[in-house]
Amino acid sequence: MVSAREGRPANEQKIAAALPRASVCLSEMSRLADDRGFLIGDQATLADMYAAPIFAYFMQAPEAASLMDGASHLCPSPASTSKFY
């Protein structure tokens, strides 16, 4: 993302090397979060607030869509974020 904004080509080798690790991280976070909609427990915590901008940035990458298959509950739609308030 930073390379693209600066007009430099992305390092496809680094991206490809990072995808398996990202997949493992998302899989584990998905397992821990279950279907509750929050990372820890039944309500928003500091962990959710910390992760929200990271996921927002991550979702801008073209590779994010395929990695989020089965883990979409980790990145709620704007309409569902009302439960944070």
Backbone bond lengths (Angstrom), bond angles and torsions (degrees), N, CA, C in turn:
res aa  C-N    CA-C-N  psi(-1)  N-CA   C-N-CA  omega(-1)  CA-C   N-CA-C  phi
1 M - - - 1.437 - - 1.528 110.62 -
2 V 1.314 116.92 -44.31 1.458 119.38 -178.35 1.526 109.80 -65.94
3 S 1.325 116.80 -43.08 1.467 120.21 179.08 1.513 111.18 -58.22
4 A 1.318 116.63 -45.27 1.470 120.67 -178.45 1.524 111.08 -62.91
5 R 1.325 116.97 -41.17 1.469 119.44 179.02 1.513 111.80 -66.31
6 E 1.318 116.81 -29.38 1.460 120.99 -179.55 1.524 111.69 -90.43
7 G 1.339 117.05 3.24 1.449 120.72 178.26 1.520 114.80 80.87
8 R 1.313 117.23 10.10 1.467 121.39 178.15 1.521 108.94 -96.91
9 P 1.326 117.34 149.01 1.468 118.79 176.55 1.524 110.54 -70.13
10 A 1.313 115.69 147.57 1.463 120.67 178.10 1.524 109.64 -70.66
11 N 1.312 116.50 148.21 1.463 121.52 176.73 1.525 107.60 -84.85
12 E 1.316 116.10 93.82 1.467 121.53 -175.18 1.517 112.41 -62.13
13 Q 1.317 118.62 -30.63 1.465 121.18 178.34 1.529 110.93 -66.28
14 K 1.317 117.04 -42.92 1.464 120.37 178.46 1.522 110.92 -66.43
15 I 1.323 115.55 -39.78 1.464 119.49 178.97 1.526 109.84 -62.91
16 A 1.326 116.72 -48.89 1.467 121.24 -179.78 1.527 111.48 -60.10
17 A 1.327 116.77 -38.58 1.466 120.66 179.70 1.527 111.67 -68.68
18 A 1.327 117.61 -29.88 1.467 121.40 -177.37 1.530 113.25 -84.04
19 L 1.318 118.41 -20.82 1.463 121.29 -175.11 1.531 113.89 -59.46
20 P 1.325 120.67 -43.69 1.466 118.87 178.25 1.532 112.98 -61.26
21 R 1.311 116.76 -39.35 1.473 120.66 179.21 1.530 110.45 -67.13
22 A 1.325 116.45 -42.00 1.465 120.40 177.52 1.521 110.46 -61.72
23 S 1.316 116.57 -39.75 1.458 120.88 179.16 1.525 111.55 -62.42
24 V 1.333 116.72 -43.07 1.469 121.19 178.21 1.527 110.28 -63.33
25 C 1.329 117.13 -43.96 1.465 120.91 179.98 1.528 111.16 -61.62
26 L 1.325 116.67 -46.03 1.467 120.32 179.68 1.517 111.45 -65.08
27 S 1.312 116.87 -39.40 1.457 120.79 178.64 1.529 111.25 -62.07
28 E 1.312 116.55 -44.38 1.466 120.43 -179.93 1.528 111.32 -68.63
29 M 1.329 117.31 -42.04 1.466 119.50 177.20 1.527 110.33 -62.49
30 S 1.306 116.65 -38.56 1.460 121.37 178.52 1.524 110.73 -63.88
31 R 1.325 115.92 -42.70 1.468 120.34 178.75 1.526 111.10 -62.84
32 L 1.329 116.10 -43.58 1.459 120.19 -178.90 1.521 112.06 -68.55
33 A 1.325 116.66 -37.94 1.462 120.66 -177.81 1.518 111.82 -75.80
34 D 1.333 116.32 -26.28 1.461 121.27 -178.28 1.525 108.27 59.03
35 D 1.318 119.19 -140.45 1.465 121.94 -179.79 1.520 112.17 -110.35
36 R 1.316 116.92 20.11 1.464 120.59 -176.93 1.517 112.77 -73.89
37 G 1.330 117.19 -25.70 1.458 119.98 -177.90 1.515 113.08 94.06
38 F 1.318 117.38 -3.12 1.457 122.15 177.93 1.520 108.79 -130.29
39 L 1.308 117.04 155.98 1.459 119.85 -178.32 1.524 112.03 -70.41
40 I 1.324 115.90 -38.74 1.460 120.27 -177.32 1.523 108.03 -134.92
41 G 1.299 118.15 117.99 1.454 121.14 175.60 1.517 113.80 80.66
42 D 1.333 114.24 -164.72 1.461 121.98 -173.83 1.519 113.93 -103.30
43 Q 1.327 117.05 8.20 1.462 119.93 177.58 1.524 109.36 -146.52
44 A 1.314 115.82 164.91 1.460 120.90 -178.34 1.526 110.67 -62.88
45 T 1.319 114.86 138.29 1.459 121.40 177.36 1.527 108.35 -128.78
46 L 1.299 115.86 -179.98 1.454 120.88 176.77 1.536 110.78 -58.81
47 A 1.323 116.79 -33.57 1.473 120.53 178.26 1.524 110.72 -60.28
48 D 1.321 117.60 -42.77 1.463 121.39 178.59 1.523 111.28 -65.50
49 M 1.314 116.46 -42.29 1.463 120.75 -179.29 1.534 111.10 -67.19
50 Y 1.311 116.45 -34.81 1.459 120.97 177.85 1.530 110.83 -70.10
51 A 1.324 116.36 -40.47 1.467 121.08 -176.35 1.523 113.14 -75.51
52 A 1.316 118.53 -27.11 1.469 121.79 -174.25 1.527 113.47 -54.95
53 P 1.331 120.56 -51.53 1.471 118.31 -179.86 1.532 112.56 -69.71
54 I 1.320 117.14 -27.70 1.462 120.15 177.12 1.523 109.71 -65.45
55 F 1.338 116.16 -45.53 1.465 119.95 177.60 1.522 111.25 -65.96
56 A 1.313 117.98 -38.01 1.466 120.53 179.01 1.528 110.18 -60.61
57 Y 1.323 116.95 -42.48 1.464 121.21 178.11 1.527 110.68 -69.17
58 F 1.320 116.77 -44.59 1.466 122.32 -179.66 1.523 111.56 -59.21
59 M 1.326 116.89 -39.17 1.464 120.64 -176.59 1.528 112.64 -68.67
60 Q 1.311 118.69 -10.23 1.464 121.79 176.28 1.525 111.86 -79.66
61 A 1.322 117.59 -16.09 1.462 121.54 -179.69 1.524 109.89 -79.23
62 P 1.316 118.23 138.61 1.463 120.98 179.47 1.532 112.99 -58.50
63 E 1.314 117.38 -30.66 1.461 121.74 -178.08 1.525 113.04 -74.06
64 A 1.306 117.55 -15.34 1.463 121.29 -174.92 1.516 112.99 -63.55
65 A 1.313 118.00 -40.02 1.472 120.79 -175.44 1.518 111.60 -56.80
66 S 1.322 117.39 -47.60 1.467 119.11 -178.27 1.524 111.46 -70.54
67 L 1.323 117.87 -32.65 1.456 120.53 179.25 1.528 112.04 -72.18
68 M 1.320 117.03 -26.02 1.469 120.78 -177.42 1.525 113.11 -84.61
69 D 1.338 118.63 -5.04 1.463 120.25 175.44 1.528 109.33 -55.54
70 G 1.309 116.46 123.49 1.452 121.03 -178.82 1.516 114.22 83.98
71 A 1.314 117.34 -2.73 1.466 120.17 -179.55 1.522 110.92 -130.43
72 S 1.331 116.70 22.78 1.465 120.06 -175.56 1.525 112.59 -63.47
73 H 1.334 117.95 -23.12 1.472 120.04 178.62 1.524 111.95 -68.15
74 L 1.329 117.58 -12.86 1.461 120.37 176.55 1.517 112.79 -77.59
75 C 1.304 116.84 -19.15 1.458 121.93 -177.05 1.525 108.08 -128.26
76 P 1.331 116.98 83.43 1.469 120.14 -173.60 1.520 113.09 -66.10
77 S 1.309 114.43 153.96 1.461 120.07 175.19 1.523 108.97 -71.22
78 P 1.323 117.97 156.63 1.473 120.02 179.32 1.525 112.76 -55.55
79 A 1.327 117.66 -34.95 1.464 120.52 -178.93 1.530 111.97 -65.31
80 S 1.337 116.24 -30.29 1.465 118.22 -177.14 1.524 112.99 -88.00
81 T 1.311 118.59 -3.46 1.463 120.16 -178.19 1.527 112.62 -77.37
82 S 1.314 117.90 -5.55 1.456 119.67 178.30 1.526 111.50 -62.15
83 K 1.334 118.23 -21.29 1.459 120.27 179.49 1.525 111.72 -70.43
84 F 1.350 118.18 -11.66 1.460 121.45 176.93 1.520 111.26 -74.46
85 Y 1.321 118.43 -18.80 1.471 121.32 -171.00 1.493 112.87 -106.71
